[in-house]
């Protein structure tokens, strides 16, 4: 699959097959994150992988009781050091999208989770106080395939030279 196909296929998946993710696929997804650029090439991103997150006591509750997480095979907690760069959030967002696109190529669905109790989840995962849990990426095999929602037309989203809406 080329990158354009992955972009056109990528969607948020919230219904998963009960299937474990092979370690090799997980490592490919993490490698995609590792290769993502950062501001000034600063290395501050860290990842905690949680297998079968729906079975980990308190995980779903810490993610604002989003019950659909129950069926996922893997979660990746994405952690930044906000002191190392004012662009840490952006750096992690780029890395997460790299992971999402790599997952699509592997036939793995994903969904970003930004709604969670940061204090509770950070404590559960042992995240140090000087780090910040940016988001959680949920991964698994889509039960109903990939189905991207309609988007605005290309003509509606851009103009040349100055803001025109």
N, C-alpha and C positions, 0 to 999 in steps of 0.2 A: 504494500500500500504506500502510495506517495503522500507527502505532507498535505497536499490539497484535499485528497480523499479523506484523510484523517480529520481535517478541519471540518469538512462537510458532514462527516459521520458523527463527530463528537457531540454528545448531549449528556445531560444529567440523568443518571440511571438510579432508580430507587427500588428496583425489584430484581432480585438476584436468584440464580440457580444455586442449590446447595452443593457447591463444588469448590474444592481447595485450589488455591493458586500455586502452581509449581514454583519452587525457589528460583529457578532460572528466569522466569517471567518477572518475579518480584525484583530480582537484581537488575534486569534490563530497565525496569521502570525507575529504580533508584539511580541507575547510571545516567538516565536521561536528565534527572534532577541535578546530578553532579556536574553535568556538562553545561548546564544553563549559565548564562553570563551573570555577573554581579557588578555593581558599581565599584570601580577602582580595583576589580578582581579580588575583593575582600572575601574571605571564606568564613562564613558565620552560620550557615544553614545546617541544621541537624534534624534527623528524622527518627522517630520511634515507631517501629512497626508493631502492630497489634494483630495477631492472628485471631480469627473468629471474634471480632469485637463485641458481637451481640451476646456472647457467652461470658464476657468478662464482667464480673460483678460491679455494678455502678456505672459502667461505661455509657449505656444508653441514657440513663438518667442524667449523667453529666453533660450529655449532648442534647439537653432540653427535651428529653423523652421522645426523640425522633425514632419511633418504633421500626421504621423501614430499615434501619441499620442492622436489625436482627439477622437478616439473610446474607449480609456481606461476608466475604471470605477474609478480607484484610482491611485494616485501617492504617493510615500513616499520619501520625501527628507531626506537624511541620513547625519547627521551633527556630526562632531567630534570636540574635543578640542585638537588641535595639540600640545599644551604645556604640557598636562598631561602625554603623553607617546610618545616616538619616534615610537611606534608600532600602533599608532591610525589608520592609513590607513589599516593596516593588520587586526586589530580588527574589523573595520567596514566591510571589505570585507568578513570576516568570518560570521558576523551577517547577511549580505545581502544574502549570499548563504544559510544560515539557512532559511531565509524568502522565498527564491525562492523554496527550496525543500518542505517547508510546503505548499506553494501555489500549487505546483504540486499535492500534496496529496489531496488538496481540489478541484482540477480541474480548478485551476486558472493559467493562463499564466502570464509571466513576461518578462521584458526586462530591463537590466541595461542601464541607460543613463549617460554617462560620458562626452558627448559633450554638453556643455551648457555655457552660460555667467554667471560665478559664481557671479560676482558683481551684475548684474541685478536680478538674481534669488534670491540671498541672501537678497537683499533689499526688493523684493516682499514678501518674506516669513518672514521677520523680524529677520533674523539670525544675532546675535551680531558680531561685528568686531573681537572679540577674538575667534570665532568659524569658522570652515571651512565646507562648503557644499562639501561633498566628492563625492556623486553621487545621482542620483534619480532612484528609482525603480518604473517602470510602471507596473500596474497590471490590469488584466481583463480576461474575459472568452474568450478563443480562438475561433475565427470564424471557423477555419479549423483544430481544434485539435492540437496535439503536433506532431512535425515532426523534429526530431534531424538530423542535417546534418552529413554526414560521418566523421569519425574521423580516425586518424592514427591507425595502428595496435599496439597492446600492445608490440610486439617485437621491434617496431621502436622507442619506447620512453624511454627505460631504458637499463642500463648495470650495472654490479656489480663491485664495488671496485674503478673504475676510469672512467673518461670521455672517451668515445670511439667513437666519431663521427668525 
